[in-house]
């Protein structure tokens, strides 16, 4: 039995305690106006169950540095959130949610954040690796077989239209079976000019 669902706080937002078991990567669906000055924005994300992420002022500053100040542009971008047990609220050490990784950034970002009046701390956010687009390998293999039957020129044209990730997966097939089929088709076409 997985105990994670039994310790979800009764709250209207994502809490640091939700991340005690480990970091979580969210995909943002919308940024909305919050209900108070303390929490002026709600970040909705896929599967939030009505409990949005309400970033602290420091994390809102991080988001602006990462992606700019227009929240509507954040949709479909990703963040990895984690529980930082050293976060303080007033004089109490309460823990809080921090951002460790973000999509749509070119490299690591270093930001000096104010943690107390007159005291700053360097904060780092790292890029999330891009997820390669998925493709239907069976359909692509079928397309390659058909293109090869039409000759080398058609196979080459078909090959250049493929996504790079598909090409790298199928290079061996191109250099082997498909190349032989295309060359055979070229010979048949050359020996039968009326075809």
C-alpha positions in Angstrom: 0.0 0.0 0.0 1.3 3.4 -1.0 1.0 5.9 1.9 1.5 9.1 0.0 -2.2 9.7 -0.5 -2.8 9.3 3.3 -0.6 12.3 4.3 -2.0 15.0 1.9 -2.6 18.1 4.0 -6.2 19.4 4.1 -5.4 22.6 2.3 -6.4 24.7 -0.8 -2.9 24.7 -2.2 0.2 22.6 -2.8 2.3 22.6 0.5 6.0 21.9 1.3 4.8 18.8 3.2 3.4 17.4 -0.1 7.0 17.3 -1.3 8.7 15.6 1.7 8.8 12.3 -0.2 10.7 14.0 -3.0 10.6 16.6 -5.8 7.8 16.9 -8.2 7.8 18.1 -11.8 4.6 19.9 -12.7 3.3 21.1 -16.1 1.7 24.5 -15.8 -1.8 24.8 -17.3 -2.6 28.4 -16.3 -1.6 31.3 -14.1 -4.5 33.0 -12.3 -5.0 36.0 -10.0 -4.8 34.9 -6.3 -7.2 35.8 -3.5 -4.9 37.8 -1.3 -1.9 40.2 -1.2 0.2 37.5 0.5 -0.6 35.0 -2.3 -1.3 37.1 -5.4 -1.1 34.3 -8.0 -2.2 30.7 -8.3 -0.3 28.4 -10.7 -2.6 25.7 -11.9 -0.9 22.6 -13.2 -2.0 19.3 -14.7 -3.5 17.0 -12.0 -3.5 19.7 -9.3 -6.8 18.4 -7.8 -7.9 22.0 -7.1 -4.7 22.6 -5.0 -2.6 25.1 -7.1 1.0 26.1 -6.4 1.0 29.5 -4.8 4.7 30.6 -5.1 6.3 32.8 -2.4 7.6 36.3 -3.3 11.1 34.9 -3.8 9.9 32.2 -6.1 7.8 34.7 -8.1 11.0 36.7 -8.6 12.7 33.5 -9.8 9.9 32.9 -12.3 10.2 36.5 -13.6 13.9 36.0 -14.1 13.4 32.7 -15.8 10.4 33.4 -18.1 9.5 37.1 -17.9 6.6 38.8 -16.2 3.8 37.7 -18.4 2.2 34.7 -16.6 0.0 33.8 -19.6 3.2 32.7 -21.4 3.9 30.0 -18.7 1.3 27.6 -19.9 2.7 24.1 -20.9 6.1 25.0 -19.3 7.4 22.8 -16.5 8.9 23.3 -13.1 10.4 20.9 -10.6 9.4 21.8 -7.1 11.0 20.6 -3.9 10.7 21.0 -0.1 13.4 23.2 1.4 13.3 22.6 5.1 15.4 25.7 5.8 12.8 28.2 4.7 11.7 30.5 7.5 8.4 32.4 8.0 9.0 35.2 10.5 11.1 33.6 13.3 9.9 30.1 12.7 11.6 27.5 10.4 8.6 26.1 8.6 10.0 24.7 5.3 8.8 25.9 2.0 8.5 25.1 -1.7 11.5 26.0 -3.9 12.1 25.6 -7.7 15.1 23.5 -8.7 14.5 23.0 -12.4 12.6 24.7 -15.2 11.9 24.1 -18.8 12.5 26.7 -21.5 15.8 28.0 -20.1 19.1 27.7 -22.1 21.3 26.9 -19.1 21.6 27.1 -15.3 20.4 30.4 -13.8 21.9 32.0 -10.7 19.8 34.5 -8.8 20.6 36.5 -5.6 17.5 36.3 -3.5 16.8 38.3 -0.4 16.1 35.9 2.5 16.1 38.4 5.3 16.3 42.2 5.4 19.9 43.0 4.3 20.8 39.3 3.6 20.9 37.6 0.2 21.5 34.0 -0.8 22.5 32.7 -4.2 19.8 30.5 -5.7 20.2 28.1 -8.6 17.7 26.8 -11.2 18.8 24.2 -13.7 17.2 23.4 -17.1 14.9 20.5 -17.4 16.0 18.2 -20.2 13.8 18.5 -23.3 11.6 15.5 -23.9 12.0 14.2 -27.4 8.7 14.2 -29.3 7.2 10.7 -29.5 6.7 9.1 -32.9 5.1 5.9 -34.2 8.1 3.8 -35.0 6.0 1.1 -36.7 4.4 3.6 -39.1 7.8 5.1 -39.9 9.3 1.7 -40.7 6.4 1.0 -43.0 6.9 4.4 -44.7 10.6 3.6 -45.1 9.9 0.3 -46.7 7.5 1.9 -49.2 9.9 4.8 -50.0 12.7 2.3 -50.6 10.6 0.4 -53.2 10.3 3.6 -55.2 14.1 4.0 -55.5 17.1 5.8 -53.9 15.9 9.4 -54.8 12.5 8.8 -53.2 14.1 7.2 -50.1 16.5 10.1 -49.7 13.7 12.6 -49.9 11.5 10.7 -47.4 14.5 10.3 -45.0 15.2 14.1 -44.9 11.6 14.8 -43.8 11.9 12.6 -40.7 12.5 14.1 -37.3 16.1 13.8 -36.2 15.2 11.5 -33.3 13.6 9.0 -35.7 16.6 9.2 -38.1 19.0 8.4 -35.3 16.9 5.4 -34.3 16.6 4.0 -37.9 20.0 4.8 -39.4 21.0 1.1 -39.4 17.8 0.2 -41.3 18.6 3.0 -43.8 22.1 1.8 -44.4 21.1 -1.8 -44.7 17.7 -3.1 -45.8 16.3 0.1 -47.2 19.4 1.0 -49.2 19.5 -2.5 -50.8 15.8 -2.3 -51.6 16.2 1.2 -53.2 19.2 0.1 -55.2 17.4 -2.9 -56.5 14.4 -0.7 -57.5 16.8 1.7 -59.3 18.3 -1.3 -61.3 14.8 -2.5 -62.3 13.9 1.1 -63.4 17.1 1.4 -65.4 16.6 -2.0 -67.1 13.0 -1.2 -68.0 12.9 2.4 -69.3 9.2 2.2 -70.1 8.3 1.4 -66.5 
